[in-house]
């Protein structure tokens, strides 16, 4: 299983595109609905044409929420850089591309969205040329640019095939060794207790496992596991996972911590 993350300027249509591809609205917060913009990380999933399930992390584009964007792209297999055809490259396009480059996200696809809003002849070609220049010298220099419209559906099938090709180049996540799940949310759910979510970068998690959260050395036991809202007994490397924990309160946990096996990982201040 693989995971991709979106990137791109505010209002360039990242969440709308994800909803068109998956049927899932990644904007889960009431304030996001009210303001019409992504504030925190959103999550969705889809099945590629070859049958492989893929998790999606939808990140905010506004400059005020850049730290949330960084948290969303740290453990993914590919990026989906979204650029609106009617505006072209904008400030957060530069910033998000720099973050992807800094974190060495090794592959991706560029979605040139809102092509249904482009009426001037030759404009789309100019934007593609500008975008290709912007990508030079980055990890996405060779990324395909796919024109799409979430409104009309034009280009969505081509985008799925491009994502499939990009993810086919990603090496498999190792199942051997200690599990490492990077926490991006921690909350309490009625009837279940403490839940953390994140991307299982490597290793395997099973219901009943004793685990530790680092930094902090916080010990707990896995009460339950879910992936894509389905209960599972075993979480495989590369998947998006929700982990129900016993022995910890959400106030003890925060984004950026790592869930792993006891005695296998040491925290460092370096």
PEKALIN-V652230 format. One record per helix or strand. SS is the DSSP state (a for helix, b for strand). FROM is the first residue (numbers start at 1). LEN is the number of residues. If there is no record, write none. Layout:
ss->SS from->FROM len->LEN
ss->SS from->FROM len->LEN
This chain:
ss->b from->2 len->7
ss->a from->14 len->9
ss->a from->30 len->6
ss->b from->42 len->6
ss->b from->53 len->6
ss->a from->63 len->10
ss->b from->78 len->7
ss->a from->91 len->12
ss->b from->108 len->6
ss->a from->115 len->3
ss->a from->123 len->13
ss->b from->145 len->3
ss->a from->156 len->13
ss->b from->180 len->10
ss->b from->193 len->10
ss->b from->205 len->2
ss->b from->210 len->5
ss->b from->218 len->10
ss->b from->230 len->3
ss->b from->234 len->2
ss->b from->240 len->7
ss->a from->250 len->3
ss->b from->258 len->3
